[in-house]
């Protein structure tokens, strides 16, 4: 038996592999051997909702529902807690499965971007400087390119694509989903002021956020 929970991992988490899926982890998996970061397409299977301050124990696994959509689970060897979208782990951490290293890669250099980040209001196809706020000048979805190399056109397309995914409520209050290799999540209402953004999608060193205005 194993317990899985869809959760947003910190930006820059090492790439993991689960069968054919490769990317940043979006699921924590708890077994009797420990916790493991993994990736699941569409998030983990949703169980029946457990009311806050209630606990369920099965076959040596115990999970307690916390307030604000938090959860804490443990086995004999390890455990994890998710509060406000932040994951903490305890006990034994199992090394995740990782993709095979490529034999060779060729990467072209990105053209330099002139001007300070906040001056680069463009929906063009050229990579923009980290910190660029896309979409404001043209009325499109505002997206901040926090880090990584990506154009405003592609950044906005990622966020718009994630927003357009059908949500039937089975992906939790944060709607944690995989979209075109990006790990995306919607910030819960109680965390928007603290984090400063309403949505976030990340892949590798690319971090995209929809700022709170």
Long-range contacts (C-beta under 8 A, 24 or more apart in sequence): 1-31, 1-32, 1-58, 1-59, 1-61, 2-29, 2-30, 2-31, 3-29, 3-30, 3-31, 3-61, 3-63, 3-73, 3-75, 4-28, 4-29, 4-30, 4-38, 4-40, 4-44, 4-45, 5-30, 5-44, 5-71, 5-73, 5-80, 5-82, 6-40, 6-43, 6-44, 6-171, 6-172, 6-176, 7-82, 7-85, 7-87, 7-176, 8-85, 8-87, 8-174, 8-176, 8-183, 8-185, 8-200, 9-37, 9-87, 9-183, 11-146, 11-147, 11-202, 11-207, 12-205, 13-37, 14-96, 14-98, 15-98, 15-99, 15-204, 16-96, 16-97, 16-98, 16-99, 17-96, 17-97, 17-98, 17-99, 18-97, 21-178, 22-99, 23-178, 23-181, 23-182, 23-183, 23-203, 24-183, 24-202, 24-203, 24-204, 25-96, 25-183, 26-176, 26-178, 26-183, 28-80, 28-82, 28-87, 28-89, 30-61, 30-73, 30-74, 30-75, 30-78, 30-79, 30-80, 31-75, 31-77, 31-94, 32-60, 32-61, 32-75, 32-76, 32-77, 33-77, 33-78, 33-92, 33-94, 34-77, 34-78, 34-91, 34-92, 34-93, 34-94, 35-78, 35-79, 35-80, 35-89, 35-91, 35-92, 35-93, 35-94, 36-93, 36-94, 36-95, 36-96, 37-96, 38-96, 38-97, 39-178, 40-178, 41-178, 42-171, 42-177, 42-178, 43-170, 43-171, 43-172, 43-176, 43-177, 43-178, 46-170, 46-171, 46-172, 68-188, 68-190, 69-172, 69-173, 69-174, 69-188, 84-188, 84-190, 84-191, 84-194, 85-174, 85-185, 85-187, 85-188, 85-191, 110-149, 120-152, 122-152, 123-152, 123-153, 123-156, 124-151, 124-152, 124-153, 125-151, 125-153, 125-154, 126-151, 127-151, 128-152, 128-155, 133-211, 141-210, 142-210, 142-211, 142-213, 143-208, 143-209, 143-210, 144-197, 144-208, 144-209, 144-210, 144-211, 145-206, 145-207, 145-208, 146-207, 146-208, 146-209, 147-205, 147-206, 147-207, 148-204, 148-205, 148-206, 148-207, 149-205, 149-206, 150-206, 150-208, 155-208, 158-182, 158-184, 158-201, 158-208, 159-199, 159-201, 159-208, 159-210, 162-199, 162-201, 163-199, 182-206, 182-208
